Amino acid sequence: MIKPIKTPRLRLVSLSIECLEALIAGDLDRARNSVPFRMSIDTSLVGQHWMSRRLEMIRKDASHHAWMYRAIVRDEDNEMVGFISCHHGYPDPDLADFSKNGIELGYTIEPQYRRCGYAFESIVGLISWARTEKKEVDTFITVSPKNIPSMKLAEALNFEKIGEHMDEIDGLEYVLRYPKNNEPNNASKRTESCSVGSSKRPAYDKRTLIRISFLTVALFMPIRAGLIYPGEAVAVVAVGYGDATHQSKPGFYIFRTKTIFNQKNDIYSDNTHRCFFIPLLRMCSFFDDA
C-alpha cells in the first residue's frame, strides 16, 4: 500500500489502479466507491483517456505508481479538492536534456476550491516527499507564459526558468526547475486560509474589475425593462461563497431579497422566472488561480 503524503491541511492520496480504470471509463460511481474520501461528481479526471498512457506505465513498472495520480484531500472534511501527479515515474526520460534525475509535476485544483493555497501546499508536500525518496531528484514544471496564475504560483515557489519548448497542444511553454539548494518548507508561503463555509475574498485583477463594472452597468437593463421592481433591493457581490457543496466557489452572485443565483446555474429559490440572470452571470464569470 502506498502511504499518503501529509501536509498541514491536506493528504496526497495515491489513486488505485481500480480507481484510475473507473475514471478513464467514465464510471464515477465505481471510482467513488474505490476511495476512502469524498470525490466530487465534478472531478476533472472523469473520462480523461490521456490517463491511459500513465496507467500502462504503472502496469509495466509498479515503482512508478507512487509518483503518479495522487488525490489532494482536505483533512477538514475528507473532500478531494484536486489532484497532483508526475508525468512519468522517476527518472523522467522526457527531461533528459535538462537532468538525468528529473521529475515533472502537474496539478489541478478544481475551480470551487481555488485561491486557498492548496496547489502551493501540495507541490511543497510532493517535493519534500520526492527528496526523501531520491536525494538527487530535480523537480520541474512546464508552464505556458500565458498562464498567469500558474506563473505566479511558480514564482512564489521559487521555481527558476531554465529553458523553453514547444508543446504540440499548448504551444510555447517555459521549463522551470526547483532550486536544489531551496528547502520546500522555506519557500515563500502564501497566507490564504480556507475552511468549509469560509467567506475569504480574493484580490481582483484589472480584468476582473472590468467585468464587475460591466455586470453592474448591465443590471440597469432589466431594471429599466421592468423585470426588477424599483422597490426591490438588489445587491451585486463580486465574489461570494455558497453552501457546503459550493463553498469557496468564486463567482458573481446576485442577491434579490431571498433569491440567490450563482454562475453554476444553481438557483437557490423557487422564483425560477428570474433565470434570465444566469446567461449574464456566465458571460461575466472569470477564472482565478489555484
Contacts in CASP RR format, 6 or more apart in sequence:
PFRMAT RR
TARGET T0000
AUTHOR 0000-0000-0000
METHOD contacts of the structure
MODEL  1
MIKPIKTPRLRLVSLSIECLEALIAGDLDRARNSVPFRMSIDTSLVGQHW
MSRRLEMIRKDASHHAWMYRAIVRDEDNEMVGFISCHHGYPDPDLADFSK
NGIELGYTIEPQYRRCGYAFESIVGLISWARTEKKEVDTFITVSPKNIPS
MKLAEALNFEKIGEHMDEIDGLEYVLRYPKNNEPNNASKRTESCSVGSSK
RPAYDKRTLIRISFLTVALFMPIRAGLIYPGEAVAVVAVGYGDATHQSKP
GFYIFRTKTIFNQKNDIYSDNTHRCFFIPLLRMCSFFDDA
2 14 0 8 1.000
2 65 0 8 1.000
2 66 0 8 1.000
4 11 0 8 1.000
4 12 0 8 1.000
4 13 0 8 1.000
4 14 0 8 1.000
4 70 0 8 1.000
4 73 0 8 1.000
5 11 0 8 1.000
5 12 0 8 1.000
5 70 0 8 1.000
5 125 0 8 1.000
5 126 0 8 1.000
5 128 0 8 1.000
5 129 0 8 1.000
6 12 0 8 1.000
7 121 0 8 1.000
7 122 0 8 1.000
7 124 0 8 1.000
7 125 0 8 1.000
8 121 0 8 1.000
9 74 0 8 1.000
9 75 0 8 1.000
9 76 0 8 1.000
9 118 0 8 1.000
9 121 0 8 1.000
10 72 0 8 1.000
10 73 0 8 1.000
10 74 0 8 1.000
10 75 0 8 1.000
10 81 0 8 1.000
10 118 0 8 1.000
10 121 0 8 1.000
10 122 0 8 1.000
11 37 0 8 1.000
11 72 0 8 1.000
11 73 0 8 1.000
11 75 0 8 1.000
12 70 0 8 1.000
12 71 0 8 1.000
12 72 0 8 1.000
12 73 0 8 1.000
12 84 0 8 1.000
12 122 0 8 1.000
12 125 0 8 1.000
12 126 0 8 1.000
12 129 0 8 1.000
13 35 0 8 1.000
13 36 0 8 1.000
13 37 0 8 1.000
13 70 0 8 1.000
13 71 0 8 1.000
13 73 0 8 1.000
14 65 0 8 1.000
14 66 0 8 1.000
14 69 0 8 1.000
14 70 0 8 1.000
14 71 0 8 1.000
15 23 0 8 1.000
15 35 0 8 1.000
15 69 0 8 1.000
15 70 0 8 1.000
15 71 0 8 1.000
15 83 0 8 1.000
16 34 0 8 1.000
16 35 0 8 1.000
17 55 0 8 1.000
17 58 0 8 1.000
17 59 0 8 1.000
17 65 0 8 1.000
18 30 0 8 1.000
18 34 0 8 1.000
19 31 0 8 1.000
19 34 0 8 1.000
19 35 0 8 1.000
20 51 0 8 1.000
20 55 0 8 1.000
20 58 0 8 1.000
20 69 0 8 1.000
21 55 0 8 1.000
22 28 0 8 1.000
22 30 0 8 1.000
22 31 0 8 1.000
22 34 0 8 1.000
23 31 0 8 1.000
23 43 0 8 1.000
23 45 0 8 1.000
23 46 0 8 1.000
23 47 0 8 1.000
23 48 0 8 1.000
23 51 0 8 1.000
24 47 0 8 1.000
24 48 0 8 1.000
24 49 0 8 1.000
24 51 0 8 1.000
24 52 0 8 1.000
24 55 0 8 1.000
25 47 0 8 1.000
26 46 0 8 1.000
26 47 0 8 1.000
28 39 0 8 1.000
28 41 0 8 1.000
28 43 0 8 1.000
28 46 0 8 1.000
31 39 0 8 1.000
31 46 0 8 1.000
32 38 0 8 1.000
32 39 0 8 1.000
35 71 0 8 1.000
35 80 0 8 1.000
36 78 0 8 1.000
37 71 0 8 1.000
37 73 0 8 1.000
37 78 0 8 1.000
37 79 0 8 1.000
37 80 0 8 1.000
38 77 0 8 1.000
38 78 0 8 1.000
38 79 0 8 1.000
38 80 0 8 1.000
39 71 0 8 1.000
39 80 0 8 1.000
40 79 0 8 1.000
40 80 0 8 1.000
40 110 0 8 1.000
40 112 0 8 1.000
42 110 0 8 1.000
42 112 0 8 1.000
43 80 0 8 1.000
43 82 0 8 1.000
43 110 0 8 1.000
44 82 0 8 1.000
44 108 0 8 1.000
44 110 0 8 1.000
45 51 0 8 1.000
45 83 0 8 1.000
51 69 0 8 1.000
54 64 0 8 1.000
54 68 0 8 1.000
54 69 0 8 1.000
54 85 0 8 1.000
54 87 0 8 1.000
54 88 0 8 1.000
57 64 0 8 1.000
57 68 0 8 1.000
57 88 0 8 1.000
57 89 0 8 1.000
58 64 0 8 1.000
58 65 0 8 1.000
58 68 0 8 1.000
61 89 0 8 1.000
63 89 0 8 1.000
63 90 0 8 1.000
64 88 0 8 1.000
64 89 0 8 1.000
64 90 0 8 1.000
66 133 0 8 1.000
67 85 0 8 1.000
67 86 0 8 1.000
67 88 0 8 1.000
67 89 0 8 1.000
67 90 0 8 1.000
67 103 0 8 1.000
67 130 0 8 1.000
68 85 0 8 1.000
68 86 0 8 1.000
68 89 0 8 1.000
69 83 0 8 1.000
69 85 0 8 1.000
70 83 0 8 1.000
70 84 0 8 1.000
70 85 0 8 1.000
70 126 0 8 1.000
71 80 0 8 1.000
71 82 0 8 1.000
71 83 0 8 1.000
72 80 0 8 1.000
72 81 0 8 1.000
72 82 0 8 1.000
72 83 0 8 1.000
72 84 0 8 1.000
72 107 0 8 1.000
72 109 0 8 1.000
72 118 0 8 1.000
72 122 0 8 1.000
73 79 0 8 1.000
73 80 0 8 1.000
73 81 0 8 1.000
74 80 0 8 1.000
74 81 0 8 1.000
74 113 0 8 1.000
74 118 0 8 1.000
76 195 0 8 1.000
76 196 0 8 1.000
77 196 0 8 1.000
77 244 0 8 1.000
81 109 0 8 1.000
81 110 0 8 1.000
81 113 0 8 1.000
81 116 0 8 1.000
81 118 0 8 1.000
82 107 0 8 1.000
82 108 0 8 1.000
82 109 0 8 1.000
82 110 0 8 1.000
82 113 0 8 1.000
82 118 0 8 1.000
83 107 0 8 1.000
83 108 0 8 1.000
84 105 0 8 1.000
84 106 0 8 1.000
84 107 0 8 1.000
84 108 0 8 1.000
84 122 0 8 1.000
84 123 0 8 1.000
84 126 0 8 1.000
85 105 0 8 1.000
85 106 0 8 1.000
85 107 0 8 1.000
86 92 0 8 1.000
86 103 0 8 1.000
86 104 0 8 1.000
86 105 0 8 1.000
86 106 0 8 1.000
87 94 0 8 1.000
87 103 0 8 1.000
87 104 0 8 1.000
87 105 0 8 1.000
87 106 0 8 1.000
88 94 0 8 1.000
88 103 0 8 1.000
88 104 0 8 1.000
89 103 0 8 1.000
90 101 0 8 1.000
90 102 0 8 1.000
90 103 0 8 1.000
90 130 0 8 1.000
90 133 0 8 1.000
90 134 0 8 1.000
90 137 0 8 1.000
91 99 0 8 1.000
91 100 0 8 1.000
91 101 0 8 1.000
91 102 0 8 1.000
91 103 0 8 1.000
91 137 0 8 1.000
92 102 0 8 1.000
92 103 0 8 1.000
92 104 0 8 1.000
92 140 0 8 1.000
94 104 0 8 1.000
95 102 0 8 1.000
95 103 0 8 1.000
95 104 0 8 1.000
95 138 0 8 1.000
95 140 0 8 1.000
98 138 0 8 1.000
98 140 0 8 1.000
98 162 0 8 1.000
98 163 0 8 1.000
98 175 0 8 1.000
98 177 0 8 1.000
99 138 0 8 1.000
99 140 0 8 1.000
99 177 0 8 1.000
101 134 0 8 1.000
101 136 0 8 1.000
101 137 0 8 1.000
101 138 0 8 1.000
102 137 0 8 1.000
102 138 0 8 1.000
102 139 0 8 1.000
102 140 0 8 1.000
103 130 0 8 1.000
103 137 0 8 1.000
103 138 0 8 1.000
103 139 0 8 1.000
103 140 0 8 1.000
104 139 0 8 1.000
104 140 0 8 1.000
104 141 0 8 1.000
104 142 0 8 1.000
105 123 0 8 1.000
105 126 0 8 1.000
105 127 0 8 1.000
105 139 0 8 1.000
105 140 0 8 1.000
105 141 0 8 1.000
106 141 0 8 1.000
107 119 0 8 1.000
107 122 0 8 1.000
107 123 0 8 1.000
107 290 0 8 1.000
108 290 0 8 1.000
109 116 0 8 1.000
109 118 0 8 1.000
109 119 0 8 1.000
109 290 0 8 1.000
111 249 0 8 1.000
111 250 0 8 1.000
111 287 0 8 1.000
112 246 0 8 1.000
112 247 0 8 1.000
112 248 0 8 1.000
112 249 0 8 1.000
113 194 0 8 1.000
113 248 0 8 1.000
114 248 0 8 1.000
114 250 0 8 1.000
114 288 0 8 1.000
114 289 0 8 1.000
114 290 0 8 1.000
115 192 0 8 1.000
115 194 0 8 1.000
115 200 0 8 1.000
115 202 0 8 1.000
115 248 0 8 1.000
115 250 0 8 1.000
115 288 0 8 1.000
115 289 0 8 1.000
115 290 0 8 1.000
116 192 0 8 1.000
116 193 0 8 1.000
116 194 0 8 1.000
116 200 0 8 1.000
116 248 0 8 1.000
117 190 0 8 1.000
117 192 0 8 1.000
117 194 0 8 1.000
117 290 0 8 1.000
118 194 0 8 1.000
118 290 0 8 1.000
119 153 0 8 1.000
119 289 0 8 1.000
119 290 0 8 1.000
120 153 0 8 1.000
120 156 0 8 1.000
120 157 0 8 1.000
120 187 0 8 1.000
120 189 0 8 1.000
120 190 0 8 1.000
120 290 0 8 1.000
123 153 0 8 1.000
123 157 0 8 1.000
124 157 0 8 1.000
124 184 0 8 1.000
124 185 0 8 1.000
124 187 0 8 1.000
125 184 0 8 1.000
127 139 0 8 1.000
127 178 0 8 1.000
127 184 0 8 1.000
128 184 0 8 1.000
128 185 0 8 1.000
130 137 0 8 1.000
130 139 0 8 1.000
131 137 0 8 1.000
131 184 0 8 1.000
138 177 0 8 1.000
138 178 0 8 1.000
138 180 0 8 1.000
139 177 0 8 1.000
139 178 0 8 1.000
140 175 0 8 1.000
140 176 0 8 1.000
140 177 0 8 1.000
140 178 0 8 1.000
141 150 0 8 1.000
141 154 0 8 1.000
141 159 0 8 1.000
141 176 0 8 1.000
142 165 0 8 1.000
142 167 0 8 1.000
142 173 0 8 1.000
142 174 0 8 1.000
142 175 0 8 1.000
142 176 0 8 1.000
143 150 0 8 1.000
143 151 0 8 1.000
143 154 0 8 1.000
143 173 0 8 1.000
143 174 0 8 1.000
143 176 0 8 1.000
144 150 0 8 1.000
144 167 0 8 1.000
144 170 0 8 1.000
144 171 0 8 1.000
144 172 0 8 1.000
144 173 0 8 1.000
144 174 0 8 1.000
145 151 0 8 1.000
145 172 0 8 1.000
145 173 0 8 1.000
145 174 0 8 1.000
148 289 0 8 1.000
149 287 0 8 1.000
149 288 0 8 1.000
149 289 0 8 1.000
149 290 0 8 1.000
150 289 0 8 1.000
150 290 0 8 1.000
151 174 0 8 1.000
152 289 0 8 1.000
153 289 0 8 1.000
153 290 0 8 1.000
154 176 0 8 1.000
156 187 0 8 1.000
156 188 0 8 1.000
156 190 0 8 1.000
157 178 0 8 1.000
157 187 0 8 1.000
157 188 0 8 1.000
158 178 0 8 1.000
158 179 0 8 1.000
158 182 0 8 1.000
158 187 0 8 1.000
158 188 0 8 1.000
159 176 0 8 1.000
159 177 0 8 1.000
159 178 0 8 1.000
160 176 0 8 1.000
160 177 0 8 1.000
160 178 0 8 1.000
160 179 0 8 1.000
161 174 0 8 1.000
161 175 0 8 1.000
161 176 0 8 1.000
162 175 0 8 1.000
162 176 0 8 1.000
162 177 0 8 1.000
163 174 0 8 1.000
163 175 0 8 1.000
164 172 0 8 1.000
164 173 0 8 1.000
164 174 0 8 1.000
164 175 0 8 1.000
165 172 0 8 1.000
165 173 0 8 1.000
165 175 0 8 1.000
166 172 0 8 1.000
166 173 0 8 1.000
167 173 0 8 1.000
192 200 0 8 1.000
193 200 0 8 1.000
194 200 0 8 1.000
194 248 0 8 1.000
196 244 0 8 1.000
196 247 0 8 1.000
197 241 0 8 1.000
197 242 0 8 1.000
197 244 0 8 1.000
197 247 0 8 1.000
197 248 0 8 1.000
198 241 0 8 1.000
198 247 0 8 1.000
198 248 0 8 1.000
199 240 0 8 1.000
199 241 0 8 1.000
200 241 0 8 1.000
200 248 0 8 1.000
201 238 0 8 1.000
201 239 0 8 1.000
201 240 0 8 1.000
202 239 0 8 1.000
202 250 0 8 1.000
202 288 0 8 1.000
204 212 0 8 1.000
204 238 0 8 1.000
207 286 0 8 1.000
208 238 0 8 1.000
208 286 0 8 1.000
208 288 0 8 1.000
211 252 0 8 1.000
211 284 0 8 1.000
211 286 0 8 1.000
212 236 0 8 1.000
212 238 0 8 1.000
212 252 0 8 1.000
212 284 0 8 1.000
214 284 0 8 1.000
215 236 0 8 1.000
215 252 0 8 1.000
215 280 0 8 1.000
215 281 0 8 1.000
215 284 0 8 1.000
216 236 0 8 1.000
218 280 0 8 1.000
218 284 0 8 1.000
219 228 0 8 1.000
219 234 0 8 1.000
219 236 0 8 1.000
219 254 0 8 1.000
222 228 0 8 1.000
222 276 0 8 1.000
222 277 0 8 1.000
223 230 0 8 1.000
223 234 0 8 1.000
227 276 0 8 1.000
228 234 0 8 1.000
228 256 0 8 1.000
232 256 0 8 1.000
232 257 0 8 1.000
233 256 0 8 1.000
233 257 0 8 1.000
234 254 0 8 1.000
234 255 0 8 1.000
234 256 0 8 1.000
235 254 0 8 1.000
235 255 0 8 1.000
236 252 0 8 1.000
236 253 0 8 1.000
236 254 0 8 1.000
237 252 0 8 1.000
237 253 0 8 1.000
237 254 0 8 1.000
237 255 0 8 1.000
238 251 0 8 1.000
238 252 0 8 1.000
239 250 0 8 1.000
239 251 0 8 1.000
239 252 0 8 1.000
240 249 0 8 1.000
240 250 0 8 1.000
240 251 0 8 1.000
240 253 0 8 1.000
240 262 0 8 1.000
241 247 0 8 1.000
241 248 0 8 1.000
241 249 0 8 1.000
242 249 0 8 1.000
242 262 0 8 1.000
246 262 0 8 1.000
246 264 0 8 1.000
246 266 0 8 1.000
249 262 0 8 1.000
249 264 0 8 1.000
250 286 0 8 1.000
250 288 0 8 1.000
251 262 0 8 1.000
251 263 0 8 1.000
251 281 0 8 1.000
251 285 0 8 1.000
251 286 0 8 1.000
252 262 0 8 1.000
252 263 0 8 1.000
252 281 0 8 1.000
252 284 0 8 1.000
252 285 0 8 1.000
253 260 0 8 1.000
253 261 0 8 1.000
253 262 0 8 1.000
254 260 0 8 1.000
254 261 0 8 1.000
254 277 0 8 1.000
254 281 0 8 1.000
256 274 0 8 1.000
258 269 0 8 1.000
259 267 0 8 1.000
259 268 0 8 1.000
259 269 0 8 1.000
259 271 0 8 1.000
259 274 0 8 1.000
260 268 0 8 1.000
260 269 0 8 1.000
261 267 0 8 1.000
261 268 0 8 1.000
261 269 0 8 1.000
261 274 0 8 1.000
261 275 0 8 1.000
261 277 0 8 1.000
261 278 0 8 1.000
261 281 0 8 1.000
262 268 0 8 1.000
262 281 0 8 1.000
263 281 0 8 1.000
263 282 0 8 1.000
263 285 0 8 1.000
265 278 0 8 1.000
265 282 0 8 1.000
267 274 0 8 1.000
267 275 0 8 1.000
267 278 0 8 1.000
END
